[in-house]
């Protein structure tokens, strides 16, 4: 089963350029909800709290990597319930404290008004992704939203991007993201990569075709 659904929008016959965005560390400031959720959970179980850099290294990765770390914390016997508890806490903090980066909506509006095809491709799971999109009213900007289902861990982000490109029959595609997954997915699909320097993978985006420090800077690149 594909983690994909298509937002309804009238399509023109002319081919359009496609811009594919990552979510965490690109559009959404993940630390605003992820860090307080992890800290609350570990405090409850009287466990040491790692530094933020360690915790943020999980951002953008499939959730299975975070779960593997949980296993090292002696959660093996109640792993499923603890993971569910973490999911609940994260959603709580998305609602209470979640924030997107500056100029995200302005940039998405700019793309939509110029009839670009726009997609979201994220390793986040459905409930988490939908909560963020609902909170900030972002659904309307995307032609396709591709998130990861539990059990999809053998599928790469390159595979997910390929599905999007095929579905939209894109002629030229730009991948915008902050982690190595995004740069690799662009290379694997003959796309142009745009690394965002404000995200969580500053050391991983050196091989991107372009690097921006404000999301508005992509406008001059995709034109």
C-alpha positions in Angstrom: 0.0 0.0 0.0 1.4 3.4 -1.0 1.7 6.2 1.5 0.3 8.6 -1.0 -2.8 10.6 -1.6 -3.5 13.3 -4.2 -5.0 16.7 -3.4 -7.7 17.7 -5.9 -6.6 20.5 -8.2 -7.5 21.2 -11.8 -4.7 20.3 -14.2 -3.7 22.1 -17.3 -2.5 20.2 -20.3 0.8 22.0 -20.4 3.7 20.3 -18.6 4.9 22.0 -15.5 8.0 22.0 -13.4 7.8 20.0 -10.2 9.1 21.1 -6.8 9.3 18.3 -4.2 9.7 19.4 -0.6 10.9 17.5 2.4 9.0 18.3 5.6 11.1 18.0 8.8 13.9 20.6 8.8 12.7 22.0 5.5 9.2 23.3 6.0 8.6 22.3 9.6 10.8 23.2 12.6 10.8 19.7 14.1 12.7 20.7 17.3 9.7 22.7 18.4 7.7 19.5 19.1 10.1 16.5 18.9 12.6 17.7 21.6 10.0 18.5 24.3 8.2 15.2 23.6 11.3 13.1 24.0 12.4 14.9 27.1 9.0 14.5 28.7 9.0 10.8 27.9 12.5 10.1 29.2 11.8 12.1 32.4 8.8 10.1 33.1 10.8 6.9 33.0 13.7 8.4 34.9 16.1 8.0 32.0 19.0 10.3 31.1 18.3 12.9 28.4 20.8 13.1 25.6 21.8 16.4 24.1 19.7 18.0 21.5 22.2 17.3 18.7 21.9 13.6 19.3 18.2 13.7 19.4 18.0 15.8 16.2 20.1 13.3 14.4 16.9 11.2 14.1 15.0 13.9 12.4 14.3 13.0 8.8 15.2 9.3 9.3 12.6 6.6 9.1 11.0 6.1 12.6 12.5 2.6 12.8 15.9 4.2 13.6 14.4 6.0 16.6 12.7 2.8 17.7 16.0 1.0 17.6 17.4 3.5 20.0 14.5 3.0 22.3 15.4 -0.7 22.4 18.7 0.2 23.9 16.9 2.0 26.8 15.4 -1.2 28.1 12.0 -0.6 26.6 12.0 -4.0 25.0 9.2 -5.5 27.1 6.9 -2.5 26.6 8.3 -1.1 23.4 5.1 -0.8 21.5 3.3 1.1 24.3 6.2 3.5 24.8 6.4 4.2 21.0 2.7 4.9 21.0 3.2 7.2 24.0 5.9 9.0 22.2 3.7 9.5 19.1 0.9 10.9 21.3 3.3 13.3 23.0 4.7 14.5 19.7 1.3 15.2 18.3 0.5 17.1 21.5 3.5 19.3 21.1 2.9 19.8 17.4 -0.5 21.3 18.4 0.8 23.3 21.3 4.3 24.4 20.1 4.8 23.4 16.6 6.1 26.0 14.1 7.1 26.2 10.5 10.1 28.1 9.2 9.8 31.7 8.1 8.5 32.4 4.6 7.2 28.8 4.0 3.6 29.9 3.2 4.8 32.8 1.1 7.0 30.5 -1.0 4.3 27.8 -1.4 1.8 30.5 -2.5 4.3 31.8 -5.0 4.7 28.4 -6.6 1.0 27.7 -6.6 0.2 31.0 -8.3 2.7 30.2 -11.0 1.2 26.8 -11.6 4.2 24.7 -10.5 3.4 21.1 -9.5 4.3 20.9 -5.8 4.7 17.7 -3.8 5.6 16.7 -0.2 7.9 13.7 0.3 8.6 12.8 3.9 9.8 9.9 6.1 7.2 11.0 8.6 4.2 8.9 9.3 0.6 9.7 8.3 -0.8 11.0 11.7 2.2 13.2 12.3 2.3 14.6 8.8 -1.4 15.3 8.7 -1.4 17.0 12.0 1.3 19.5 10.8 -0.5 20.1 7.5 -3.8 20.7 9.3 -2.3 23.0 11.9 -0.7 25.3 9.3 -3.3 24.9 6.5 -0.7 23.5 4.1 -2.8 20.8 2.3 -4.0 23.1 -0.4 -0.5 23.7 -1.7 0.4 20.1 -2.6 -0.6 18.1 -5.6 0.8 14.9 -4.0 1.7 14.2 -0.4 3.8 11.1 0.1 4.5 9.9 3.7 5.9 6.7 5.1 3.8 3.9 6.4 4.9 1.6 9.2 6.7 -1.3 7.5 7.9 0.8 4.5 11.5 0.9 5.9 13.0 -0.9 3.0 11.8 1.7 0.6 14.2 4.6 0.0 13.3 8.2 -0.4 14.6 7.9 -4.0 11.8 5.3 -4.5 9.2 7.7 -3.0 10.4 10.6 -5.2 10.3 8.4 -8.3 6.6 7.6 -7.6 5.8 11.3 -7.4 7.6 12.2 -10.6 5.9 9.3 -12.5 2.4 10.3 -11.1 2.8 13.9 -12.1 4.6 13.2 -15.4 7.1 15.9 -14.5 9.5 17.2 -17.1 11.9 18.9 -14.7 12.0 18.3 -11.0 13.6 20.1 -8.1 14.1 18.4 -4.7 14.3 20.7 -1.6 15.5 19.2 1.6 18.0 19.3 4.5 19.3 15.8 4.8 21.4 13.4 2.7 18.2 11.4 1.8 17.1 14.4 -0.2 20.3 15.0 -2.1 20.6 11.3 -3.0 17.0 11.1 -4.1 17.6 14.0 -6.5 20.7 12.4 -7.9 19.0 9.0 -8.3 16.1 10.5 -10.2 18.1 13.1 -12.4 16.6 16.0 -10.5 18.1 19.3 -9.3 18.8 19.3 -5.6 18.4 22.3 -3.4 19.8 21.9 0.1 18.5 24.1 2.9 21.2 25.3 5.2 18.9 26.1 8.2 17.8 22.4 8.7 19.3 19.5 10.6 21.8 18.2 8.1 24.1 21.1 7.4 27.1 18.8 7.0 25.2 16.5 4.6 24.1 19.0 1.9 27.5 20.0 0.5 26.9 18.1 -2.8 23.6 19.7 -3.5 23.3 21.6 -6.7 22.2 24.7 -4.8 22.2 25.6 -1.1 19.8 28.2 0.3 19.5 29.7 3.8 16.0 31.2 3.3 13.4 29.1 1.5 12.4 32.2 -0.6 15.7 31.8 -2.4 14.4 28.8 -4.3 12.3 31.1 -6.4 15.2 32.3 -8.5 16.5 28.7 -8.9 13.3 27.0 -10.1 12.3 29.8 -12.6 
